[in-house]
Amino acid sequence: MVENKIYVHFQGKIKGFVSKKLTEIGTWNKMNGQLHPDIMRFWQSFMRRFPRISVFFIGLSFLFSVWACIPFAKKFDLVIQNGFIIDGTGNPWFKADIGIREGRIVRIGFIDDKQGKKIINAQDLIVSPGFIDVHTHCDRGIVRIPTVDNYVYQGATSVIGGNCGGHPFPLKELFKKIEDQGIALNFGCLVGHNTIRREVMEMKMKAPSAEEMESMKSLIYQEMEVGALGFSTGLSYLPGAYSEKDELVELASVVTSFGGVYATHLRDQGLYITEAIEEAIEIGETNNIPVLISHIKLADDVVWYELERITEPVEKARKRGVEVTLDQYPYTATSSGFGSSFPSWAFEGGNENFLKRLENEENYAKIKSYVIKRRLTSTKGINKPETIYIANSRKFPEYIGKNLQKILLSQGKEPTIENTADLIIEIQKNGGASGVFFQMNEKDVEGLMRLPYTMHGSDGGIQEKGRGVPHPRNYGTFPRVISHYVRKQGVISLEEAIRKMTSFPAQTFGLKGRGMLQEGFFADITIFDKNQFEDKATFSAPHQYSQGLHYVIVNGELVLEKGEHTGKLPGMILYRMD
C-alpha cells in the first residue's frame, strides 16, 4: 500500500511538472492535456514491473521521460530537407535543411523530419532566397489582382513598384488597401517624380516656381514619411522630360534624411547615354544617396557594342564612393507607350493641345520628322517597321500582336518609313497604344549582365492572363536568366544570378532580413529544378507561366506548392526602414 501510494503520489507530481515543462517546448498534447502516448505507455509498464522501485529511480525515469519527449517535438511549422542551398551571398551551394517557424528561418542544418509540422523534400532541387524584382510597375494592378500570379510563377517573393517616375498617389491609401485585402508577395514602392510634378504643375513645360518647388518637396516628404523606399524619375516620359537637372537635385534632397534610393529611367539611352548617366550620378552624389539606373541598355543601334559609354561613368563614380548600380531585363526588346516616340513639346498642356498641334501642317511635319528619327532610323540597315509590335490598344484591338509593317500591308499601303510614321501618329491621336520595340543587341545584353553591379529586374507589371500581347518579361524574366543565360549560354554562374536577384536587391533598397537564407531572416524562399526551370513566355505567346518551379514561400507561407498557386496572401508592405 505504501509503495502504491508512493507510485500514485510521484506519478501525479511528475506528470504535473512534465506537463509544465513540455508545454514550454511544444511536446505536451494540448488537445487532451496528456503526455505523448508512447511516453505514457513506457512509464506505466516500467512502474508495473518494478512496484518496489525507490524514489531515486522514479526521479531517473522522470529525466528519461523528458529526454524521450524531445524527438517528438514539432519545433518547426515547415521544414525543407535535402536541398542544394544557394544562400544569396554568391557563395557555392551547400547541403542542409531549413526550419521555419512563425514566418522566419530559425534553423539551417540537419533537422529530423519528426520536428516539422509540414515537410518539403527538396531532393535534387535548388533552395534559394525568394527573388526580389527591383523594377516593376506592379503598383498599377496589385489591388485588382492581389495574387500577383505572373510574378509568383517566376519565383518572385518581393516586388518594387513606383518606378520610371510614376506611382499611385497618395501611397498611404494604396498601402491601406493592400493591407486590408492582403497580397501574395511583399511590395515596396518609390515616389514617382512625374506623379508629383503632375499633381502640382499639371503638364506645364517650364521650371517650377519657388512655391511649386516647395509644394513638390512637401508631397515627396509626405510619401517618404509613410514608408516609400526612395524617389524615381522617368525623364523620357511626361512631364518628367520638362524638368532640368537643378529641379531634380533639389527634389531628391528630400530623400537624403530618409535614407532612400534615387532610381532613374534615364533621359537618353542611345547616343547621349553617357551624359544621361552623369546627370543621374550628380543628382545622387550631391544628395549623398544611392543611384540605381533603371533597365540599363544601349537602345539605339548607333551605339551598339559600346558598353564603355555606360561602364566608364559608372565606375568612375564608384571609385569616388558613389553607390551606383544598374538593373536590367534579359531581352533585346523594350516596351513602352507610343507617346515616348514623340517630342515632349508636342504634349505641353495636355492631350487636347497635342491634337490641336497636329492640325497645323508645320507642327505635323516637325512631329513626324522627330518620330522618324526617334523610332524609324537605323545605322545597321534594320527594317524598323518590322521590329515594332502593338502590345495593347483600346481603339485598334485588331492591331494587337502585329508589327507595323503587317498593319500597313493589311491596309493596302507600302510599309515605307513615311507611311509608318503616319501610322504611329494616327495611333497616338486615337488614344495611343503600348508597343514592343526591338532595339538592343544580344551581345550588349550579355555584357551588361556580367557586370557585378547589375541586378535583374523585369520592368513589367501585373498581367491578366490572355489580355493583349505584352512583353514576355512580365512572365519570364527570372526563369529566363537561369535557363538561357546561366544554363544554356554560361554568361554568369547560378550563384551569381541568384545574388543579383536576392541579396543585391535587398542591400540596394535596405530590405532588412530579406534576400539571404540566414537564421533570423524572413522565410522568403524559392525552390526550383535547375535543369528544368525555364521561361515559356514568348513575344508571340507571352501569357505562359514558367516550368520547373516547385515551391514559393512568402513569410513562411506556401504561395506556390508543387507548381500550383495556393491562393494565400501572406505578403507584407516593405516599408522603408530607418
C-alpha positions in Angstrom: 0.0 0.0 0.0 2.8 2.4 0.9 4.6 1.6 -2.4 1.4 2.2 -4.3 0.8 5.5 -2.6 4.4 6.5 -3.5 3.7 5.5 -7.1 0.5 7.5 -7.3 2.0 10.5 -5.5 5.1 10.7 -7.7 3.2 9.9 -10.9 0.9 12.9 -10.2 3.8 15.2 -9.2 5.9 14.1 -12.2 3.0 14.3 -14.6 2.3 17.9 -13.5 5.9 19.0 -13.6 6.5 17.3 -17.0 3.3 18.9 -18.5 4.5 22.3 -17.4 8.0 21.9 -18.9 6.9 20.1 -22.1 4.3 22.7 -22.8 7.1 25.2 -23.0 8.9 23.1 -25.6 5.8 22.1 -27.6 5.7 18.4 -26.7 2.7 18.5 -24.4 -0.5 17.4 -26.1 -2.7 20.5 -25.8 -5.7 18.6 -27.1 -6.2 16.2 -24.1 -3.7 17.5 -21.6 -1.6 14.4 -21.5 1.9 13.4 -22.4 2.7 11.7 -25.7 1.0 8.2 -25.6 4.3 6.4 -26.2 5.8 8.1 -23.1 2.8 7.2 -21.0 2.9 3.5 -22.1 6.6 3.3 -21.2 6.0 4.9 -17.8 3.1 2.6 -16.8 4.9 -0.5 -18.0 8.0 0.4 -16.1 6.1 1.0 -12.8 4.1 -2.3 -13.1 7.3 -4.3 -13.5 9.1 -2.6 -10.6 6.4 -1.9 -7.9 9.0 -1.6 -5.2 11.0 1.0 -7.1 12.7 3.6 -5.0 12.2 7.3 -5.2 15.6 7.6 -6.8 14.7 5.5 -9.8 11.4 7.4 -10.1 13.5 10.5 -10.5 15.6 8.9 -13.1 12.6 7.8 -15.0 11.3 11.3 -14.9 14.5 12.6 -16.5 14.4 9.9 -19.1 10.8 10.9 -19.9 11.7 14.5 -20.5 14.6 13.4 -22.8 12.5 10.9 -24.7 9.9 13.6 -25.4 12.2 15.9 -27.3 12.3 14.0 -30.6 8.5 14.2 -30.8 8.5 18.0 -30.6 7.1 19.8 -33.6 9.6 22.7 -33.4 9.0 24.0 -36.9 6.0 25.0 -38.9 7.8 23.9 -42.1 11.0 22.0 -42.8 12.8 21.9 -46.1 15.0 18.9 -46.4 17.7 17.6 -48.7 18.0 20.6 -51.0 21.0 22.3 -52.5 21.1 25.7 -50.7 22.3 28.7 -52.6 22.0 31.3 -49.9 22.1 34.5 -52.0 25.6 35.7 -51.0 27.2 34.4 -54.2 28.8 31.5 -52.3 28.7 28.0 -53.7 25.8 25.7 -52.8 25.8 23.5 -49.8 23.5 20.8 -48.4 21.4 21.5 -45.4 17.8 21.5 -44.1 15.9 24.7 -43.2 13.5 25.0 -40.3 10.8 27.7 -40.4 8.7 29.0 -37.5 6.4 32.0 -37.3 7.4 33.3 -40.7 11.2 33.2 -40.1 14.1 30.9 -40.7 15.1 29.6 -37.3 17.5 26.8 -38.2 19.8 25.9 -41.1 21.4 22.5 -40.6 20.3 18.9 -40.0 16.7 18.7 -38.9 14.9 15.5 -38.0 11.7 15.2 -40.1 9.7 14.5 -36.9 10.3 18.1 -35.8 8.3 19.7 -38.7 4.6 20.1 -38.9 5.0 20.0 -42.7 7.9 18.7 -44.6 9.1 19.6 -48.1 11.5 17.1 -49.7 13.7 19.2 -51.9 15.9 16.3 -53.1 17.9 17.4 -56.2 16.3 20.9 -56.1 17.8 24.3 -55.6 16.6 26.2 -52.5 17.3 29.9 -52.8 16.1 33.1 -51.3 12.9 34.4 -53.0 13.6 36.6 -55.9 13.3 40.4 -55.5 12.2 42.3 -58.5 13.7 45.8 -58.1 12.0 47.3 -61.2 8.2 46.7 -61.7 5.0 48.6 -62.2 3.0 46.3 -60.0 1.6 49.3 -58.2 -0.8 49.7 -61.1 -2.7 46.4 -60.7 -1.8 44.9 -57.3 -5.1 45.8 -55.7 -7.1 44.4 -58.6 -5.0 41.1 -58.8 -3.5 40.6 -55.3 -2.4 37.0 -56.1 0.2 38.5 -58.5 0.3 35.2 -60.4 2.7 36.2 -63.2 5.3 37.1 -60.6 4.7 34.1 -58.3 5.2 31.8 -61.2 8.6 33.4 -61.8 9.8 32.7 -58.2 9.5 36.3 -57.0 8.6 36.9 -53.4 9.0 40.7 -53.4 8.4 43.4 -56.0 9.3 47.1 -56.0 6.8 49.5 -57.8 6.7 53.2 -58.4 9.4 53.1 -61.0 10.0 55.4 -64.0 8.6 58.4 -62.2 5.0 57.1 -61.6 3.2 55.8 -58.5 -0.3 55.8 -57.1 -0.9 58.9 -55.1 -1.2 59.1 -52.2 0.8 56.0 -51.1 -1.0 55.9 -47.7 -4.2 54.9 -49.4 -2.6 52.2 -51.6 -0.8 50.7 -48.6 -4.1 50.6 -46.6 -6.0 48.9 -49.4 -3.2 46.3 -49.8 -3.0 45.6 -46.1 -6.8 45.3 -45.8 -7.2 42.7 -48.5 -3.8 41.1 -48.5 -1.3 40.3 -51.3 0.6 37.2 -52.3 4.1 38.8 -52.4 5.9 41.6 -50.5 5.5 45.0 -52.0 7.5 48.2 -51.7 7.1 51.4 -53.6 9.0 54.5 -54.7 7.8 58.1 -55.0 7.4 59.0 -58.7 8.6 62.4 -59.9 6.1 62.5 -62.8 3.3 61.9 -60.4 4.3 64.6 -58.0 5.0 67.1 -60.8 1.7 66.5 -62.4 -0.1 67.0 -59.0 1.5 70.4 -58.6 2.2 71.7 -62.1 0.0 69.6 -64.4 1.6 69.4 -67.8 3.5 72.7 -67.8 6.7 72.8 -69.8 8.6 75.1 -67.5 10.8 75.3 -64.4 8.9 75.3 -61.1 8.4 78.5 -59.2 9.7 78.6 -55.6 6.1 77.9 -54.4 5.7 75.0 -56.8 9.1 73.6 -55.7 8.1 73.7 -52.0 4.8 72.0 -52.8 6.5 69.2 -54.6 9.1 68.7 -51.9 6.3 68.6 -49.3 4.5 65.9 -51.2 7.6 63.8 -51.6 8.3 64.2 -47.8 4.7 63.0 -47.2 5.2 59.9 -49.3 8.6 59.1 -47.8 7.2 59.5 -44.3 4.6 56.8 -44.9 7.3 54.4 -45.9 8.3 54.9 -49.6 11.7 53.4 -50.5 13.0 56.3 -52.5 12.5 58.7 -55.4 12.1 57.7 -59.1 12.2 59.6 -62.3 11.1 58.9 -65.8 13.0 61.5 -67.8 11.8 60.4 -71.3 8.2 60.5 -70.1 5.9 63.4 -69.4 6.0 65.6 -67.5 9.4 64.5 -66.3 11.0 65.3 -69.6 10.2 69.0 -68.9 12.4 69.1 -65.8 16.0 70.3 -65.6 18.8 68.8 -63.5 18.6 71.5 -60.8 15.0 70.7 -60.2 15.8 67.0 -59.7 18.7 67.7 -57.4 16.6 69.8 -55.1 13.7 67.3 -55.1 15.9 64.4 -54.4 17.4 66.2 -51.4 14.2 65.3 -49.5 15.1 61.6 -49.7 18.5 62.0 -48.0 17.2 62.3 -44.5 15.1 59.1 -45.0 18.0 57.0 -46.4 16.2 56.4 -49.6 17.3 55.5 -53.1 17.3 57.6 -56.4 16.1 55.3 -59.2 16.0 56.7 -62.7 14.8 56.0 -66.2 17.5 58.0 -68.0 16.9 61.0 -70.2 18.6 59.2 -73.1 19.5 55.5 -73.7 21.2 56.0 -77.1 23.8 58.5 -78.4 23.7 60.6 -75.3 23.5 57.9 -72.7 26.8 58.8 -71.1 25.6 62.4 -70.4 22.3 61.0 -69.1 24.2 58.7 -66.6 26.4 61.6 -65.5 23.3 63.6 -64.8 21.9 60.8 -62.6 25.1 60.4 -60.8 25.3 64.1 -60.0 21.8 64.1 -58.6 22.7 61.2 -56.2 26.2 62.4 -55.4 25.1 65.9 -54.5 22.5 64.4 -52.1 24.6 61.6 -50.8 22.1 58.9 -51.8 22.5 55.7 -53.8 21.8 55.8 -57.6 20.0 53.0 -59.4 19.9 53.3 -63.2 16.8 51.5 -64.4 16.6 48.9 -67.2 20.1 49.7 -68.5 20.5 49.2 -72.2 22.1 50.6 -75.4 18.7 51.2 -77.1 19.9 52.6 -80.4 21.9 50.6 -83.0 24.2 53.6 -83.5 25.8 52.8 -80.1 25.7 49.0 -80.1 28.8 47.3 -78.7 30.0 50.5 -77.0 29.5 49.4 -73.4 32.1 51.8 -72.2 29.5 54.6 -72.6 27.9 53.0 -69.6 30.7 51.5 -67.6 33.1 54.4 -67.7 30.9 57.0 -65.9 29.5 54.3 -63.5 32.9 53.0 -62.5 34.5 56.5 -62.1 31.7 57.4 -59.8 32.0 54.1 -57.8 35.7 54.9 -57.3 34.7 58.2 -55.8 32.5 56.4 -53.4 29.2 57.0 -55.1 26.9 53.9 -54.8 25.8 53.5 -58.4 24.0 50.3 -59.5 22.1 49.1 -62.6 19.1 46.9 -63.2 18.4 45.0 -66.4 15.8 42.7 -68.0 17.1 39.8 -70.2 15.6 40.6 -73.6 16.6 42.6 -76.7 13.2 44.4 -77.0 11.8 47.3 -74.9 8.2 48.1 -74.2 6.5 51.4 -73.6 3.7 53.6 -74.7 3.7 55.1 -78.2 3.8 58.5 -76.6 7.6 58.0 -75.9 8.1 58.2 -79.7 7.1 61.9 -79.8 8.9 65.2 -78.9 8.0 66.3 -75.4 6.9 69.8 -76.5 4.1 68.2 -78.6 2.2 67.3 -75.4 2.7 70.6 -73.5 -0.6 71.5 -71.8 -2.1 68.0 -72.3 -3.5 65.8 -75.0 -6.0 68.3 -76.2 -3.2 70.7 -77.1 -1.4 67.8 -78.8 -4.3 67.1 -81.1 -4.6 70.8 -82.0 -0.9 70.9 -82.9 -1.3 68.1 -85.3 -3.8 70.1 -87.2 -1.1 72.6 -88.0 0.8 71.4 -91.1 4.2 72.8 -89.9 3.8 71.2 -86.5 2.8 67.9 -88.0 5.9 67.9 -90.2 8.1 68.6 -87.2 6.5 65.9 -85.1 6.7 63.4 -88.0 10.4 64.2 -88.5 11.1 63.5 -84.8 9.2 60.2 -84.9 11.2 59.0 -87.9 14.5 60.0 -86.2 13.5 58.5 -82.8 11.8 55.3 -83.9 12.4 54.5 -87.6 16.1 55.3 -88.3 18.8 52.6 -88.4 22.5 52.7 -89.0 22.6 49.0 -89.4 20.1 48.6 -92.2 17.4 47.2 -89.9 13.8 47.3 -91.3 12.3 49.2 -88.4 8.6 48.8 -89.3 9.1 45.1 -88.9 10.5 45.5 -85.4 7.7 47.5 -83.7 4.7 45.5 -82.4 1.4 46.5 -80.8 1.1 45.0 -77.3 -2.2 46.6 -76.5 -4.6 49.2 -78.0 -8.2 50.0 -77.0 -9.0 51.8 -80.2 -7.4 49.3 -82.5 -7.7 45.8 -81.0 -7.2 44.3 -84.4 -3.6 45.6 -84.3 -2.7 43.7 -81.2 0.2 41.3 -81.7 1.1 42.6 -85.2 4.0 44.7 -86.3 3.6 48.0 -88.1 4.7 46.6 -91.4 2.0 43.9 -91.3 -0.6 46.5 -90.3 0.3 48.8 -93.2 0.2 45.9 -95.7 -3.3 44.9 -94.4 -4.4 48.4 -95.2 -3.1 48.2 -98.7 -0.2 50.6 -98.0 3.5 50.2 -98.6 5.4 49.8 -95.4 7.7 52.8 -96.1 9.2 54.9 -93.3 6.9 57.8 -94.2 3.8 55.7 -94.0 5.0 54.1 -90.8 5.5 57.5 -89.2 1.9 58.5 -90.2 0.6 55.3 -88.7 2.3 55.9 -85.4 0.9 59.4 -85.3 -2.6 58.1 -86.1 -2.4 55.5 -83.3 -1.3 58.2 -80.8 -4.1 60.6 -82.0 -6.6 57.8 -81.1 -5.6 57.2 -77.6 -2.2 55.6 -78.2 -1.0 52.1 -77.7 1.6 50.1 -75.8 4.3 48.7 -78.0 7.2 46.3 -78.1 10.3 47.7 -79.8 13.3 45.5 -80.8 16.2 47.9 -80.2 19.0 46.1 -78.4 21.8 43.7 -79.3 22.2 40.4 -77.6 26.0 40.8 -77.0 25.3 44.1 -75.2 22.7 42.3 -73.0 25.2 39.7 -72.1 28.0 42.2 -71.4 25.8 44.3 -69.1 24.6 41.1 -67.3 28.2 40.2 -66.4 28.8 43.5 -64.6 29.0 42.8 -60.8 26.9 45.9 -60.1 23.9 44.9 -62.4 20.8 43.4 -60.9 17.9 41.6 -62.7 14.5 43.3 -62.9 11.5 42.7 -65.2 10.3 46.3 -65.9 6.9 44.5 -66.0 3.6 44.7 -64.3 0.7 42.6 -63.1 -0.9 40.8 -66.0 -4.4 39.4 -66.6 -3.8 36.2 -68.4 -4.9 36.3 -72.0 -5.3 40.1 -72.2 -3.3 41.7 -75.0 0.2 40.6 -76.2 2.5 42.1 -73.6 6.3 41.8 -73.4 7.3 38.3 -72.2 9.4 39.9 -69.5 6.1 40.1 -67.5 6.1 36.3 -67.2 9.7 35.1 -67.9 12.4 37.4 -66.5 13.8 35.3 -63.7 13.4 31.9 -65.3 14.9 33.2 -68.5 18.1 34.4 -66.7 18.6 31.0 -65.2 17.6 28.9 -68.2 19.1 30.9 -71.0 21.9 33.0 -69.6 23.1 30.6 -66.9 22.3 27.0 -68.1 22.5 27.4 -71.9 24.9 30.3 -72.5 27.0 30.3 -69.4 27.1 34.1 -69.2 27.1 34.0 -65.4 27.0 31.3 -62.7 23.9 30.2 -61.0 25.2 31.5 -57.7 25.9 34.9 -59.2 22.5 35.1 -60.9 20.8 34.4 -57.6 22.9 37.0 -55.8 21.7 39.5 -58.4 18.1 38.5 -57.7 18.2 38.4 -53.9 20.8 39.8 -51.6 22.0 42.5 -54.0 18.4 44.0 -54.4 17.8 43.7 -50.7 21.1 45.5 -50.0 20.3 48.3 -52.5 16.8 49.0 -51.0 17.7 48.4 -47.4 15.3 45.4 -47.1 16.5 44.1 -43.7 16.0 40.5 -43.0 15.4 39.6 -46.7 17.4 38.4 -49.7 19.5 35.7 -48.0 18.9 32.3 -46.4 20.1 33.0 -42.9 18.8 32.2 -39.4 16.6 35.0 -38.2 15.7 36.2 -41.7 12.1 36.2 -43.1 11.3 32.9 -44.8 11.0 34.1 -48.4 12.2 31.1 -50.3 12.1 29.8 -53.9 12.6 26.1 -54.7 13.2 25.0 -58.3 14.8 22.4 -60.5 17.9 24.0 -62.0 17.7 21.7 -65.1 14.0 22.4 -65.8 13.4 25.9 -64.6 12.7 27.8 -67.8 10.6 30.6 -69.2 7.8 29.6 -71.6 6.6 33.1 -72.5 7.5 34.3 -76.0 6.9 37.6 -77.9 4.1 36.0 -79.9 2.6 34.0 -77.0 3.6 35.7 -73.8 0.8 34.5 -71.4 2.7 31.4 -70.3 4.0 30.6 -66.9 7.4 29.1 -66.4 8.2 25.4 -65.8 10.4 23.7 -63.3 9.3 25.9 -60.3 8.2 23.7 -57.4 7.6 26.0 -54.4 7.4 29.6 -53.5 7.3 30.6 -49.8 6.5 34.1 -48.6 6.9 35.0 -44.9 6.8 31.3 -44.1 3.6 30.5 -46.1 3.4 28.4 -49.2 2.1 30.6 -52.1 3.2 28.1 -54.7 3.0 24.4 -53.8 4.1 21.6 -56.2 3.8 24.1 -59.0 0.3 25.4 -58.2 -0.7 28.7 -56.7 -2.3 28.2 -53.3 -4.2 31.5 -53.3 -2.7 32.5 -50.0 -1.9 36.2 -49.4 0.9 36.4 -46.8 2.8 39.3 -48.3 3.8 42.4 -46.4 4.4 46.1 -47.3 8.1 46.7 -47.5 8.3 50.0 -45.6 11.5 52.0 -45.7 13.5 51.1 -42.6 15.0 54.0 -40.6 
